[in-house]
Amino acid sequence: MRPLAVLHLLSLVLVLFSGCMLVPLAFSLALADGAHWAYVESLAATAAAGAVLWVATYRSGRELQVRDGFLLVALVWTVLPAFATLPLLLQLRELTFTDAYFEAVSGLTASGATVLSGLDRLPPSLNLWRGFMIWLGGMGVIVLAVAIMPLLGVGGSQLFKAETPTPMKDTKLTPRIAETAKGLWLVYFGLTVACGLAYHWAGMNWLDSIMHAFTTLGLGGFSTHDQSYAYWNSPRIEAVAIVFMLIAAINFATHFLAWHRRSLRVYRVDPEAKVFLGIVAVSVLGIAAYLVWAGVYAEFGSALRYAAFNVVSIATTTGYANTDFNQWPIFAPLWMLFLCSFVSCSGSTGSGIKMIRAQILFKQIFRELLRIIHPRVTNPVKLGGQLVENNVVFAVLAYAFVYVSCIAVFTLLLALSGADEVTAFSAAVVSLNNTGPGLAQVGPASNYSVLNDFQTWVCSFGMLLGRLELFTLLVVLTPAFWRK
């Protein structure tokens, strides 16, 4: 491992990230909201830090090895939020660094958990910056850098493998990795434009349409209003959100292939998409029926509307809300928390265990049950008609164990620091799954400002861990990683 080479590439990422601040700066100037100096100073500080680091390490630039890629990804996702806090800190003087870092981590990890209130009164460009962070983090800042770094003489294959979730790590959609990244971003950008136009058609103004298009495709629940989607109380706007949340929760490799081949057949053969849509549909109908049975809503139509929006939002790890589902009987929100742990497809902007791992775990359970009855039987795990190697199955089992262990550890830490059991458990689950609102004190009618500094840092680490799918970050923390 060559730390100086890693720092050299980190300097380039910082310079690229500073350029992203031109977007809210342009909006601030156009809207005359008075926040433009915050972006000018933040851009200058970020670019200067990147330039200084580049000058200090320019002799060390070289192609990355696999271990270098993991270190760079870990550094990028922990360092970038520190610079992303600058517009927040400069504009909102009462905000502490802990809360600003939490907000930035929540944005860049596409979590959507917030410590801010009074969103309706914030400068519009600041809300746009929050949404733009989610859009960048949704597909991954690293993937964008992979598409640009070859132009700077820097290869990006190792970065792409470290950043993107399975099964995309071992699948090149086009012969060159940079072309793959560009293709994914093209699809991502096109869907974002379509979503923004649909929101405007449904009744949002242009600024809200752009902001919520960013957060819908990034599957992060930041909004421009404290009431989130209850602000509009519009079934049409909610329907647009549901459609694009479902699209964003499907593997973007599948979207890319459908666009590249001009065929919808790829959705039918995708082993995750059918199961994902089926589970969400059954859950929506089941929770709607339960809410009517429990007397929360008198009519099935109303129950279906609120169940559809909130179930899809939480299951896809987005985190929007059009009602305070924290007031529903506890079974319904617990079901929703369960869904956010595994429903999103791999290669999507969602988080959690991912549907492909859940399917492998499910098949492995029945494989072991059959082996108990018939010890000599050969029953390989298959997915989509293809054999899943045992080493993949073992890796998924290890991932599931670490995932459950992390939820237990985070829950205990939050409870130890004073949170009640429902708040502690739900905050641990939604942080690791990058979902946003939890239950009790961190429910959709509240926010994370109720947490103390220690709890806020625990949730920040949980969001980073979940966004990088556990192992990418944990491997950097192991002693073996640093040995020669």
N, C-alpha and C positions, 0 to 999 in steps of 0.2 A: 504494500500500500504506500502511496506517495501523497502525504497530506498537502504538500505545497501545490501539486498539480490539481488536487481537489479544490483548494482555496482559489486557485487561478480561475477555474471554471465557475466557482461561486461568484467571483467578481463580475463575470460576464452576465450571470443571471441577475445580479443586483442592478446592473446597468439597464438590462432589458426591463426589469420590473419598474425602474424609475420612469421609463417611457410609458408604462401603463397609467401613470398618474396624469398624463396629458388628457386622458378621457374625462375625468371629473373636472380638471382645470378648464377644459373647453366648455363644458356645461355650465360651470360656475360663471365664466365670463359671459356666456350667452344669456344666462338667466339673471345676471347681476345680483347674486345672492350674498355677496360679501365674503365668500369663503376662499377666494382665489389665491390669496397670499399663503394660506395654509398648504395648498398644493404646490405652489412655487417653491416654498421653503422645503417641503418634504421631498419634492423631486430633486432639488439641488443637493440635499443632504444624502439621499440614497445614491444618486449618480456619483457624488464625490467619494462616498465610501467605497463604491465599486471600483472607481478609477484608481484610488489609492491602493486598494488591494491588488488590482491588476498590475500596477507598476511594481509593487513589492514582490510579485510572484511570476512576472511574465517570462522569466527564464525557465520556469518549471512546467509550462504548458506542454502536454502530451496526451496521447490516447489513454482513456481510462481502462483499468481492469475492472472485473466484476466487483471486487471489494471496494474499490474507489467509488464506483457508482452508488453503492449502498450508503457510503459515508456522505456523498454529495447530496443525495436525496434527503437524508436525515437533517443535514445542515440547512438545506434550502427551506424545508418545512418548519424549522425552528427559528431561523434567522429572518426570513421574509416577513413573518407576522410582526417582528419588532419594528421593521421599517414601515409596515402597513399601518402601524399605530400612529405614525406622525401626523397625518391629517386630522385624526380624531383628537389627539392630545393638543394640537395647536388651535383647533376650533372650539373644542369643549374643554375649557380650562379646569373645570371641576372634576374631570375624569382622571382617575388614578392610572398608573401604568399597568397595574394588575388587571383592572377592568378593560383597559384599552387593548391589552395583549389578548385577553380572552375574546373580545369582540373580533379582533383581527384573525385569530386562530379559527374562530367559529366561521368567519367568512371564507378564508382560504381553504378550510377543510370541508366547505359546503355543508356545515351543520345547521346554521340558522338560529342557534341559541343566542340570546342577546341580554346585555345588562342595561340597555338604554331604554328610557321611557320618554314620552313626549316626541315620538317620531314625527308626528304631523307638523311639529314646529321646527324641526331641524332644517338647515339649509338643504334645498333639494339635491344639490350636487353631493352632499355628504351621504344622503341616502343612496344616491347612485353609486358612490364609491363602495358602500357596503355591498350593494348588489353586484357590482362589477367584480369584487373580490370573490364572491361565490361563483360567478361565471368562469373566472380564471381557474379557481380551484376545482371546479366541477370536472373538467377533463384533465386538469393537471398542468401547472405552470411548466413542469419539466418537459411535458410532451411538446408544448409550444417551443421551448428552447431547443429540443431535439430537431425540430424542423428548421431552425435558424442557425444552429451551431455549425453545421457543415459548411455554411457560407463563410464562417470565421476560421475554417481549417480545423475544426474540432469534431470528431466523430461522436455520435450520440447513442449507439446501439446499447451500451451498458446502462445508460440512464433510462432508456425506454423500458428495459427489462425490469429495472428496480422500481420504477414508478407504476407501471400499469398492472392491473390485477389479472389473475388467471382467467381464462385460458389464453389471453392475448400475449402473455409473456413468450410463448413458444410458437406463435403464429404470426407470420408476416403476410399482411394482406396485399402488399405490393412488394416487388423485389427489393426495394431500398427502404430502409427503416425511416428515413426522412420523408419519403413519399407517403409512407403509411401515416405518419403523424400529420402531414398536411391534409391527407384525405379525411382523417378523423375530424380535424378542425374544420374542414369545409362542410362536412355534414352537420357538425355541431353549430356552426355559424348559420347555416341555412335554416335549420330547425328553430334557432333563436329568432331569426327574422320572421319566420312564419308565426311563431308564438306571439311576438310583439304585435304583429298586424291583427291577429285573431283577438287579442286582448282589446285593442283599440276598437275593433268592430263590435265587440261585446259591450263596450261602454266605458272603458278606462280612458283617461286622458293620455297624451303621448308620453309624458314623463313616467307615469305609473306603468304604462304598457312596457316601456323599455326596461325599467327596473325589475318588474315582475317576470318579464321574459328571461332576464339574466338569472333570476333565482329559481324559476321553474325548470329551466333546462339544466341548471347546476344542482337541482334538488336540494336547495337550502332555503329555509323558510323566512328569510329576512323580508320585511315589508316596509312600506313608507307610512304605515298607519298602525297605531297601537292596537286597533281592533282587528288587524290582519284582514281577512276577506269578509268579516262581518261588517266592515266599513261600507261595502257596496250593497250587501244583502241582495246579490244578483245571481239567480240560478244560471244565467247565460255565462257570466264570467267564471263561475265555479265549474261549469261544464268544460270550458276552454282549458282551465287549469288541470282538470282531471285527465283530459286527453293527452296533454303534453307532459304531465307527470308520468303517466304510463309509458309514453314514448321514451322519455329520458331514463326510465328504469330498465329498459331493454338494452341488451348489449349493443354498443355503438359499432362494433365490428359487423353485426347483423345489418344495421342500418346502412353501413358503408357498402356491404356486398349487395344489398337490395338496390341501392342507387347505382352501383357500378354495373350490375347485370341487368338493370331495368326490369326486375322481377320481384314479386312478393313471395315467391316460393321459399326463399331463404327463411322467412318467418315461420313457415309451416314445419320446416325440418330442424329449426333451432330447438334443442331439447329443453332449454330453459324457458323460452317465451311462452309456450303453451301452458306449462305448469304454473308459471307466474301469473298469467292472466286468469287461469282457472281458480287459483287460490284466492286472488283478490276478489273475483266475482262472488265466490261462495261466501267469503268473509263479509262483503258488503251486504248481501242478502241476509245472512245470518244475524249480523249485528242490527240491521234495520228491524228484522222480526223481533229480536230480543228487546229492543227499545220500545216497540209497541206493546209487547207483552208485559214489560216492566212499568208501563204507564208514563214513560217519558214523553212520548208523542201520541196523540190520539189517532192520527191518520198514518197509514203506511207510506203515503207519498212524501210527507214531511220527514218521516224517519229515514226513508230511502235517500232523500236529498242530503241530509246531514251525515248519515252513515257513509254514503259514497264519497263525499268530499274528504271527510276526516280520516276514514280508513285508508283511502288511496294516499293521502298526504303523509300519514304516519308510516304506512307500510313501505312506501317508496323512500323513506327517510328524508322527506322534504321538510315537514314541520309547519305548514300553514294550518290555520284553523278558522272556521266560520261560526263556531260556537265554543263555549267552555265545556269540552268533553270531560273535564275533570269533575263535573257535576253529575255525569252519568253514573249508573250503578257500576261498581268497580270492575265487574267482569268484562265490560266492553273496552275500557281503556287498557286493561291488562292484555286482552286479546290483541289490541293494536300494537302494544309494545312487543308482544311475541312476534307479530308479523314483521316489524321493522328489523328484527334480528337476522332474517334470512331471505326475505322475499325478493329483494332487488337482484337483477341478473349480473353476472360477472361482466366486466367491460362496460358497465353503465356508470352514470355519475352518482349512483346510490352507494350505500355502504352496508355494513353488516357482514355476516358469514358469507352471503351470496347464495343464490338458488342452486348453482352447480355443486357447491360443497354440500348443501343440505340434501340434494338428491343422492350424492355419493354416500353420505352418512346413512340415509334411509335404506339404500340398497345393501349397504354393509351390515346393517342390523338384521335384515332377513337372511343374508348370506350366513351369518353366524348362527341364527336360529336353525337354519337348514343343516348346518354342519353339526350341531348338537344331536339332531335326529339321525343324520346320515354322516358319520365321521369321515368316510372316505370319498364323499361326493366332491366332484369338481364343479364349482359354481362361480365363475368369474363375474366381476362387476362390469356391467355394460351401461353405457350412456349414449343415447342417440345412435344405437347400433354399433358402437365402437367399444373395444375392450379398454377398460381403465386399469392401468398397471398397478400392481400392489404397492409400489413405492409411492404412487399418487394417493392411494387410499390411506396409507400410513401417514402421509403428510397432512391429509385432511383431518384425520383423527387427532393428530398433534395440534393442529390449528384449533379444532373445536375445544380441546382441553384447555389450551392457553386462553381462548376466548372466555370460557366459563370462569376460569381462574381470575382473569382480569376483572370481570363483573363482580366477583366475590370480594376481591381486594379493594376495588374502588368503593363498593358499598360499605365495607367495614371502615374504610378511612373516612368516608363522609359521615357515617354514623358516629364514629369516635370523636369527630370534631363538632358534634352537636346537632346534626340533621336528624329529623325523625325518619323512621324506617322506610316509609313510602317515598319520601323525598330522596333519601339516600339511594334506594334501589333504582328508582326511575331515572334519577340523574346519572347514575352509573351506566345504565342501559342505553339511554339516549346519547350520552357523550361518546361511548364506544361505537355506537351505530351512527353517529353524526346526524342525529334526527332533529334536535332542537328542543321543543317543549316536552316536559315530562309530566309528573303528577304532583299533587299536593302543593308545596311551596313554589315549585318550578313548573306549574301547569300553564296552559295556554293563556289564562287570564293574568298571569304574573310574569316575572322574568328572573334571570339569574342574579340580579343585584341583591337578592335576599341572602346570598351565600357570603360567608366570610372569605378573606383572602386565601387561606389554606384550601378551602373547598373549591374556590375558583381555579386555583392552580391544578388541583387534582382533575377537575373537569377539562381544563385546557390540555393536560397531558393525555387524558382519555380520548379527546377528539383527535389529537395528533396520532395517537396509537391506532385508532380506528381507521383514519384516512389512509394510513400507510399499511393497512392490513397486518398489523401486529408484528410480524417477523421482520419486515424491512427496517423498523425502528429498533426492535428488541435485539436484533443480531449485532447492531452497533454497540449495544451496552454490555455485550458478553466479553470476558477477558480473552477468549480465543480469537476474537476478531482483530485484536490489537497485537497478537503475537506474530512474529515473522514466520 
